[in-house]
Amino acid sequence: MKVVMVEPNQPAYITEIGDDYQSLHNAVGGLIEPIYYLDDPNAVMVGNEEAKLIGLEGNRRFGDRIVAGTFFICGNGGEDFCSLSDEQCEKYVREFAQPHEITQDEVEQDMGMTFITF
């Protein structure tokens, strides 16, 4: 599957990964988690679910949130992940070309859960 890979302190790049669980797991270095920070309903970010807990480096900021560790962007096929189109690849390579400088303190401050009770 054709994806845009985004690693900490690196510009994004286009690559191919398998669409099986082990390939997805290997791409992010652990348990996979879909992250819905993109405005495109046809694309989804996939990162390491435990990235902040295990101390991975901060990667990119999304508003006041930080994504840590490597993530990739793939197509959102509803039930399954799928390849990005060439146009989507170009868009996300441009969007994530510039790495963000994020301290480990910032990553740790972004950890937490919000509980809402009624």
Chimera marker file (.cmm) of the C-alpha trace (Angstrom):
<marker_set name="trace">
<marker id="1" x="0.000" y="0.000" z="0.000" r="1" g="1" b="0" radius="0.5"/>
<marker id="2" x="1.302" y="3.460" z="-0.925" r="1" g="1" b="0" radius="0.5"/>
<marker id="3" x="1.657" y="5.751" z="2.102" r="1" g="1" b="0" radius="0.5"/>
<marker id="4" x="3.374" y="8.929" z="3.257" r="1" g="1" b="0" radius="0.5"/>
<marker id="5" x="5.756" y="8.150" z="6.123" r="1" g="1" b="0" radius="0.5"/>
<marker id="6" x="6.384" y="10.882" z="8.718" r="1" g="1" b="0" radius="0.5"/>
<marker id="7" x="9.296" y="10.329" z="11.106" r="1" g="1" b="0" radius="0.5"/>
<marker id="8" x="10.444" y="12.656" z="13.895" r="1" g="1" b="0" radius="0.5"/>
<marker id="9" x="12.981" y="15.282" z="12.759" r="1" g="1" b="0" radius="0.5"/>
<marker id="10" x="12.678" y="14.203" z="9.099" r="1" g="1" b="0" radius="0.5"/>
<marker id="11" x="10.744" y="15.428" z="6.066" r="1" g="1" b="0" radius="0.5"/>
<marker id="12" x="7.868" y="13.179" z="4.996" r="1" g="1" b="0" radius="0.5"/>
<marker id="13" x="8.393" y="10.724" z="2.135" r="1" g="1" b="0" radius="0.5"/>
<marker id="14" x="6.377" y="8.329" z="0.001" r="1" g="1" b="0" radius="0.5"/>
<marker id="15" x="6.909" y="4.602" z="0.510" r="1" g="1" b="0" radius="0.5"/>
<marker id="16" x="5.163" y="1.244" z="0.169" r="1" g="1" b="0" radius="0.5"/>
<marker id="17" x="4.196" y="-0.974" z="3.102" r="1" g="1" b="0" radius="0.5"/>
<marker id="18" x="2.142" y="-4.140" z="3.363" r="1" g="1" b="0" radius="0.5"/>
<marker id="19" x="-1.499" y="-3.889" z="4.371" r="1" g="1" b="0" radius="0.5"/>
<marker id="20" x="-1.302" y="-6.741" z="6.902" r="1" g="1" b="0" radius="0.5"/>
<marker id="21" x="-1.179" y="-6.086" z="10.655" r="1" g="1" b="0" radius="0.5"/>
<marker id="22" x="2.500" y="-7.044" z="11.038" r="1" g="1" b="0" radius="0.5"/>
<marker id="23" x="3.580" y="-4.574" z="8.322" r="1" g="1" b="0" radius="0.5"/>
<marker id="24" x="1.538" y="-1.783" z="9.904" r="1" g="1" b="0" radius="0.5"/>
<marker id="25" x="2.955" y="-2.669" z="13.340" r="1" g="1" b="0" radius="0.5"/>
<marker id="26" x="6.514" y="-2.632" z="12.005" r="1" g="1" b="0" radius="0.5"/>
<marker id="27" x="5.988" y="0.720" z="10.259" r="1" g="1" b="0" radius="0.5"/>
<marker id="28" x="5.141" y="2.515" z="13.537" r="1" g="1" b="0" radius="0.5"/>
<marker id="29" x="7.220" y="0.365" z="15.883" r="1" g="1" b="0" radius="0.5"/>
<marker id="30" x="4.371" y="-0.984" z="17.981" r="1" g="1" b="0" radius="0.5"/>
<marker id="31" x="0.626" y="-1.167" z="18.464" r="1" g="1" b="0" radius="0.5"/>
<marker id="32" x="-1.228" y="0.694" z="15.717" r="1" g="1" b="0" radius="0.5"/>
<marker id="33" x="-3.717" y="3.478" z="16.362" r="1" g="1" b="0" radius="0.5"/>
<marker id="34" x="-5.688" y="5.495" z="13.797" r="1" g="1" b="0" radius="0.5"/>
<marker id="35" x="-5.352" y="9.225" z="14.433" r="1" g="1" b="0" radius="0.5"/>
<marker id="36" x="-7.998" y="11.500" z="12.968" r="1" g="1" b="0" radius="0.5"/>
<marker id="37" x="-6.268" y="14.907" z="12.864" r="1" g="1" b="0" radius="0.5"/>
<marker id="38" x="-6.472" y="15.381" z="9.078" r="1" g="1" b="0" radius="0.5"/>
<marker id="39" x="-9.233" y="17.381" z="7.401" r="1" g="1" b="0" radius="0.5"/>
<marker id="40" x="-9.452" y="14.788" z="4.603" r="1" g="1" b="0" radius="0.5"/>
<marker id="41" x="-12.093" y="12.080" z="5.285" r="1" g="1" b="0" radius="0.5"/>
<marker id="42" x="-10.359" y="9.909" z="2.655" r="1" g="1" b="0" radius="0.5"/>
<marker id="43" x="-7.064" y="9.773" z="4.560" r="1" g="1" b="0" radius="0.5"/>
<marker id="44" x="-6.051" y="8.722" z="8.053" r="1" g="1" b="0" radius="0.5"/>
<marker id="45" x="-2.873" y="8.916" z="10.100" r="1" g="1" b="0" radius="0.5"/>
<marker id="46" x="-1.717" y="5.699" z="11.754" r="1" g="1" b="0" radius="0.5"/>
<marker id="47" x="0.700" y="5.896" z="14.683" r="1" g="1" b="0" radius="0.5"/>
<marker id="48" x="2.003" y="3.971" z="17.659" r="1" g="1" b="0" radius="0.5"/>
<marker id="49" x="-0.692" y="3.774" z="20.349" r="1" g="1" b="0" radius="0.5"/>
<marker id="50" x="1.897" y="3.787" z="23.140" r="1" g="1" b="0" radius="0.5"/>
<marker id="51" x="4.292" y="6.362" z="21.646" r="1" g="1" b="0" radius="0.5"/>
<marker id="52" x="4.112" y="8.884" z="24.490" r="1" g="1" b="0" radius="0.5"/>
<marker id="53" x="3.988" y="6.229" z="27.211" r="1" g="1" b="0" radius="0.5"/>
<marker id="54" x="7.220" y="4.606" z="26.017" r="1" g="1" b="0" radius="0.5"/>
<marker id="55" x="9.011" y="7.928" z="25.536" r="1" g="1" b="0" radius="0.5"/>
<marker id="56" x="9.159" y="8.220" z="21.743" r="1" g="1" b="0" radius="0.5"/>
<marker id="57" x="10.215" y="11.574" z="20.317" r="1" g="1" b="0" radius="0.5"/>
<marker id="58" x="7.689" y="14.242" z="19.482" r="1" g="1" b="0" radius="0.5"/>
<marker id="59" x="6.998" y="14.290" z="15.757" r="1" g="1" b="0" radius="0.5"/>
<marker id="60" x="4.434" y="16.892" z="14.684" r="1" g="1" b="0" radius="0.5"/>
<marker id="61" x="2.038" y="19.359" z="16.298" r="1" g="1" b="0" radius="0.5"/>
<marker id="62" x="-1.665" y="19.446" z="15.465" r="1" g="1" b="0" radius="0.5"/>
<marker id="63" x="-3.103" y="22.510" z="17.141" r="1" g="1" b="0" radius="0.5"/>
<marker id="64" x="-2.383" y="22.055" z="20.842" r="1" g="1" b="0" radius="0.5"/>
<marker id="65" x="-1.801" y="18.281" z="20.498" r="1" g="1" b="0" radius="0.5"/>
<marker id="66" x="1.449" y="16.459" z="19.739" r="1" g="1" b="0" radius="0.5"/>
<marker id="67" x="1.884" y="13.168" z="17.917" r="1" g="1" b="0" radius="0.5"/>
<marker id="68" x="4.959" y="11.253" z="19.079" r="1" g="1" b="0" radius="0.5"/>
<marker id="69" x="6.859" y="8.575" z="17.193" r="1" g="1" b="0" radius="0.5"/>
<marker id="70" x="6.665" y="7.648" z="13.541" r="1" g="1" b="0" radius="0.5"/>
<marker id="71" x="3.294" y="7.744" z="11.833" r="1" g="1" b="0" radius="0.5"/>
<marker id="72" x="2.132" y="7.184" z="8.291" r="1" g="1" b="0" radius="0.5"/>
<marker id="73" x="-0.752" y="8.547" z="6.288" r="1" g="1" b="0" radius="0.5"/>
<marker id="74" x="-2.809" y="6.136" z="4.223" r="1" g="1" b="0" radius="0.5"/>
<marker id="75" x="-6.163" y="6.043" z="2.518" r="1" g="1" b="0" radius="0.5"/>
<marker id="76" x="-9.301" y="5.603" z="4.590" r="1" g="1" b="0" radius="0.5"/>
<marker id="77" x="-11.273" y="2.823" z="2.944" r="1" g="1" b="0" radius="0.5"/>
<marker id="78" x="-13.958" y="2.730" z="5.626" r="1" g="1" b="0" radius="0.5"/>
<marker id="79" x="-13.314" y="-0.698" z="7.156" r="1" g="1" b="0" radius="0.5"/>
<marker id="80" x="-9.723" y="-0.983" z="5.877" r="1" g="1" b="0" radius="0.5"/>
<marker id="81" x="-6.679" y="1.143" z="5.239" r="1" g="1" b="0" radius="0.5"/>
<marker id="82" x="-5.731" y="1.553" z="1.575" r="1" g="1" b="0" radius="0.5"/>
<marker id="83" x="-3.212" y="3.291" z="-0.691" r="1" g="1" b="0" radius="0.5"/>
<marker id="84" x="-3.168" y="7.030" z="-1.110" r="1" g="1" b="0" radius="0.5"/>
<marker id="85" x="-3.691" y="8.509" z="-4.567" r="1" g="1" b="0" radius="0.5"/>
<marker id="86" x="-0.733" y="10.235" z="-6.236" r="1" g="1" b="0" radius="0.5"/>
<marker id="87" x="-2.390" y="13.596" z="-5.529" r="1" g="1" b="0" radius="0.5"/>
<marker id="88" x="-2.816" y="12.770" z="-1.830" r="1" g="1" b="0" radius="0.5"/>
<marker id="89" x="0.821" y="11.644" z="-1.616" r="1" g="1" b="0" radius="0.5"/>
<marker id="90" x="2.030" y="14.917" z="-3.103" r="1" g="1" b="0" radius="0.5"/>
<marker id="91" x="-0.245" y="16.924" z="-0.783" r="1" g="1" b="0" radius="0.5"/>
<marker id="92" x="0.957" y="15.211" z="2.408" r="1" g="1" b="0" radius="0.5"/>
<marker id="93" x="4.637" y="15.184" z="1.431" r="1" g="1" b="0" radius="0.5"/>
<marker id="94" x="4.369" y="18.972" z="1.017" r="1" g="1" b="0" radius="0.5"/>
<marker id="95" x="2.317" y="19.398" z="4.211" r="1" g="1" b="0" radius="0.5"/>
<marker id="96" x="4.782" y="17.418" z="6.350" r="1" g="1" b="0" radius="0.5"/>
<marker id="97" x="8.012" y="18.467" z="4.603" r="1" g="1" b="0" radius="0.5"/>
<marker id="98" x="9.158" y="20.602" z="7.525" r="1" g="1" b="0" radius="0.5"/>
<marker id="99" x="9.909" y="18.751" z="10.791" r="1" g="1" b="0" radius="0.5"/>
<marker id="100" x="8.764" y="20.348" z="14.065" r="1" g="1" b="0" radius="0.5"/>
<marker id="101" x="11.118" y="20.916" z="16.982" r="1" g="1" b="0" radius="0.5"/>
<marker id="102" x="9.408" y="19.358" z="20.001" r="1" g="1" b="0" radius="0.5"/>
<marker id="103" x="11.018" y="18.822" z="23.384" r="1" g="1" b="0" radius="0.5"/>
<marker id="104" x="10.446" y="15.723" z="25.483" r="1" g="1" b="0" radius="0.5"/>
<marker id="105" x="8.913" y="17.999" z="28.142" r="1" g="1" b="0" radius="0.5"/>
<marker id="106" x="6.278" y="19.107" z="25.615" r="1" g="1" b="0" radius="0.5"/>
<marker id="107" x="5.488" y="15.474" z="24.791" r="1" g="1" b="0" radius="0.5"/>
<marker id="108" x="5.115" y="14.585" z="28.463" r="1" g="1" b="0" radius="0.5"/>
<marker id="109" x="2.875" y="17.604" z="29.115" r="1" g="1" b="0" radius="0.5"/>
<marker id="110" x="0.602" y="16.475" z="26.260" r="1" g="1" b="0" radius="0.5"/>
<marker id="111" x="-0.035" y="13.093" z="27.890" r="1" g="1" b="0" radius="0.5"/>
<marker id="112" x="-3.242" y="12.514" z="29.759" r="1" g="1" b="0" radius="0.5"/>
<marker id="113" x="-6.865" y="11.534" z="29.585" r="1" g="1" b="0" radius="0.5"/>
<marker id="114" x="-10.052" y="13.469" z="30.002" r="1" g="1" b="0" radius="0.5"/>
<marker id="115" x="-12.966" y="11.803" z="31.743" r="1" g="1" b="0" radius="0.5"/>
<marker id="116" x="-16.431" y="13.220" z="31.224" r="1" g="1" b="0" radius="0.5"/>
<marker id="117" x="-19.114" y="12.123" z="33.664" r="1" g="1" b="0" radius="0.5"/>
<marker id="118" x="-22.806" y="12.821" z="33.786" r="1" g="1" b="0" radius="0.5"/>
<link id1="1" id2="2" r="1" g="1" b="0" radius="0.2"/>
<link id1="2" id2="3" r="1" g="1" b="0" radius="0.2"/>
<link id1="3" id2="4" r="1" g="1" b="0" radius="0.2"/>
<link id1="4" id2="5" r="1" g="1" b="0" radius="0.2"/>
<link id1="5" id2="6" r="1" g="1" b="0" radius="0.2"/>
<link id1="6" id2="7" r="1" g="1" b="0" radius="0.2"/>
<link id1="7" id2="8" r="1" g="1" b="0" radius="0.2"/>
<link id1="8" id2="9" r="1" g="1" b="0" radius="0.2"/>
<link id1="9" id2="10" r="1" g="1" b="0" radius="0.2"/>
<link id1="10" id2="11" r="1" g="1" b="0" radius="0.2"/>
<link id1="11" id2="12" r="1" g="1" b="0" radius="0.2"/>
<link id1="12" id2="13" r="1" g="1" b="0" radius="0.2"/>
<link id1="13" id2="14" r="1" g="1" b="0" radius="0.2"/>
<link id1="14" id2="15" r="1" g="1" b="0" radius="0.2"/>
<link id1="15" id2="16" r="1" g="1" b="0" radius="0.2"/>
<link id1="16" id2="17" r="1" g="1" b="0" radius="0.2"/>
<link id1="17" id2="18" r="1" g="1" b="0" radius="0.2"/>
<link id1="18" id2="19" r="1" g="1" b="0" radius="0.2"/>
<link id1="19" id2="20" r="1" g="1" b="0" radius="0.2"/>
<link id1="20" id2="21" r="1" g="1" b="0" radius="0.2"/>
<link id1="21" id2="22" r="1" g="1" b="0" radius="0.2"/>
<link id1="22" id2="23" r="1" g="1" b="0" radius="0.2"/>
<link id1="23" id2="24" r="1" g="1" b="0" radius="0.2"/>
<link id1="24" id2="25" r="1" g="1" b="0" radius="0.2"/>
<link id1="25" id2="26" r="1" g="1" b="0" radius="0.2"/>
<link id1="26" id2="27" r="1" g="1" b="0" radius="0.2"/>
<link id1="27" id2="28" r="1" g="1" b="0" radius="0.2"/>
<link id1="28" id2="29" r="1" g="1" b="0" radius="0.2"/>
<link id1="29" id2="30" r="1" g="1" b="0" radius="0.2"/>
<link id1="30" id2="31" r="1" g="1" b="0" radius="0.2"/>
<link id1="31" id2="32" r="1" g="1" b="0" radius="0.2"/>
<link id1="32" id2="33" r="1" g="1" b="0" radius="0.2"/>
<link id1="33" id2="34" r="1" g="1" b="0" radius="0.2"/>
<link id1="34" id2="35" r="1" g="1" b="0" radius="0.2"/>
<link id1="35" id2="36" r="1" g="1" b="0" radius="0.2"/>
<link id1="36" id2="37" r="1" g="1" b="0" radius="0.2"/>
<link id1="37" id2="38" r="1" g="1" b="0" radius="0.2"/>
<link id1="38" id2="39" r="1" g="1" b="0" radius="0.2"/>
<link id1="39" id2="40" r="1" g="1" b="0" radius="0.2"/>
<link id1="40" id2="41" r="1" g="1" b="0" radius="0.2"/>
<link id1="41" id2="42" r="1" g="1" b="0" radius="0.2"/>
<link id1="42" id2="43" r="1" g="1" b="0" radius="0.2"/>
<link id1="43" id2="44" r="1" g="1" b="0" radius="0.2"/>
<link id1="44" id2="45" r="1" g="1" b="0" radius="0.2"/>
<link id1="45" id2="46" r="1" g="1" b="0" radius="0.2"/>
<link id1="46" id2="47" r="1" g="1" b="0" radius="0.2"/>
<link id1="47" id2="48" r="1" g="1" b="0" radius="0.2"/>
<link id1="48" id2="49" r="1" g="1" b="0" radius="0.2"/>
<link id1="49" id2="50" r="1" g="1" b="0" radius="0.2"/>
<link id1="50" id2="51" r="1" g="1" b="0" radius="0.2"/>
<link id1="51" id2="52" r="1" g="1" b="0" radius="0.2"/>
<link id1="52" id2="53" r="1" g="1" b="0" radius="0.2"/>
<link id1="53" id2="54" r="1" g="1" b="0" radius="0.2"/>
<link id1="54" id2="55" r="1" g="1" b="0" radius="0.2"/>
<link id1="55" id2="56" r="1" g="1" b="0" radius="0.2"/>
<link id1="56" id2="57" r="1" g="1" b="0" radius="0.2"/>
<link id1="57" id2="58" r="1" g="1" b="0" radius="0.2"/>
<link id1="58" id2="59" r="1" g="1" b="0" radius="0.2"/>
<link id1="59" id2="60" r="1" g="1" b="0" radius="0.2"/>
<link id1="60" id2="61" r="1" g="1" b="0" radius="0.2"/>
<link id1="61" id2="62" r="1" g="1" b="0" radius="0.2"/>
<link id1="62" id2="63" r="1" g="1" b="0" radius="0.2"/>
<link id1="63" id2="64" r="1" g="1" b="0" radius="0.2"/>
<link id1="64" id2="65" r="1" g="1" b="0" radius="0.2"/>
<link id1="65" id2="66" r="1" g="1" b="0" radius="0.2"/>
<link id1="66" id2="67" r="1" g="1" b="0" radius="0.2"/>
<link id1="67" id2="68" r="1" g="1" b="0" radius="0.2"/>
<link id1="68" id2="69" r="1" g="1" b="0" radius="0.2"/>
<link id1="69" id2="70" r="1" g="1" b="0" radius="0.2"/>
<link id1="70" id2="71" r="1" g="1" b="0" radius="0.2"/>
<link id1="71" id2="72" r="1" g="1" b="0" radius="0.2"/>
<link id1="72" id2="73" r="1" g="1" b="0" radius="0.2"/>
<link id1="73" id2="74" r="1" g="1" b="0" radius="0.2"/>
<link id1="74" id2="75" r="1" g="1" b="0" radius="0.2"/>
<link id1="75" id2="76" r="1" g="1" b="0" radius="0.2"/>
<link id1="76" id2="77" r="1" g="1" b="0" radius="0.2"/>
<link id1="77" id2="78" r="1" g="1" b="0" radius="0.2"/>
<link id1="78" id2="79" r="1" g="1" b="0" radius="0.2"/>
<link id1="79" id2="80" r="1" g="1" b="0" radius="0.2"/>
<link id1="80" id2="81" r="1" g="1" b="0" radius="0.2"/>
<link id1="81" id2="82" r="1" g="1" b="0" radius="0.2"/>
<link id1="82" id2="83" r="1" g="1" b="0" radius="0.2"/>
<link id1="83" id2="84" r="1" g="1" b="0" radius="0.2"/>
<link id1="84" id2="85" r="1" g="1" b="0" radius="0.2"/>
<link id1="85" id2="86" r="1" g="1" b="0" radius="0.2"/>
<link id1="86" id2="87" r="1" g="1" b="0" radius="0.2"/>
<link id1="87" id2="88" r="1" g="1" b="0" radius="0.2"/>
<link id1="88" id2="89" r="1" g="1" b="0" radius="0.2"/>
<link id1="89" id2="90" r="1" g="1" b="0" radius="0.2"/>
<link id1="90" id2="91" r="1" g="1" b="0" radius="0.2"/>
<link id1="91" id2="92" r="1" g="1" b="0" radius="0.2"/>
<link id1="92" id2="93" r="1" g="1" b="0" radius="0.2"/>
<link id1="93" id2="94" r="1" g="1" b="0" radius="0.2"/>
<link id1="94" id2="95" r="1" g="1" b="0" radius="0.2"/>
<link id1="95" id2="96" r="1" g="1" b="0" radius="0.2"/>
<link id1="96" id2="97" r="1" g="1" b="0" radius="0.2"/>
<link id1="97" id2="98" r="1" g="1" b="0" radius="0.2"/>
<link id1="98" id2="99" r="1" g="1" b="0" radius="0.2"/>
<link id1="99" id2="100" r="1" g="1" b="0" radius="0.2"/>
<link id1="100" id2="101" r="1" g="1" b="0" radius="0.2"/>
<link id1="101" id2="102" r="1" g="1" b="0" radius="0.2"/>
<link id1="102" id2="103" r="1" g="1" b="0" radius="0.2"/>
<link id1="103" id2="104" r="1" g="1" b="0" radius="0.2"/>
<link id1="104" id2="105" r="1" g="1" b="0" radius="0.2"/>
<link id1="105" id2="106" r="1" g="1" b="0" radius="0.2"/>
<link id1="106" id2="107" r="1" g="1" b="0" radius="0.2"/>
<link id1="107" id2="108" r="1" g="1" b="0" radius="0.2"/>
<link id1="108" id2="109" r="1" g="1" b="0" radius="0.2"/>
<link id1="109" id2="110" r="1" g="1" b="0" radius="0.2"/>
<link id1="110" id2="111" r="1" g="1" b="0" radius="0.2"/>
<link id1="111" id2="112" r="1" g="1" b="0" radius="0.2"/>
<link id1="112" id2="113" r="1" g="1" b="0" radius="0.2"/>
<link id1="113" id2="114" r="1" g="1" b="0" radius="0.2"/>
<link id1="114" id2="115" r="1" g="1" b="0" radius="0.2"/>
<link id1="115" id2="116" r="1" g="1" b="0" radius="0.2"/>
<link id1="116" id2="117" r="1" g="1" b="0" radius="0.2"/>
<link id1="117" id2="118" r="1" g="1" b="0" radius="0.2"/>
</marker_set>
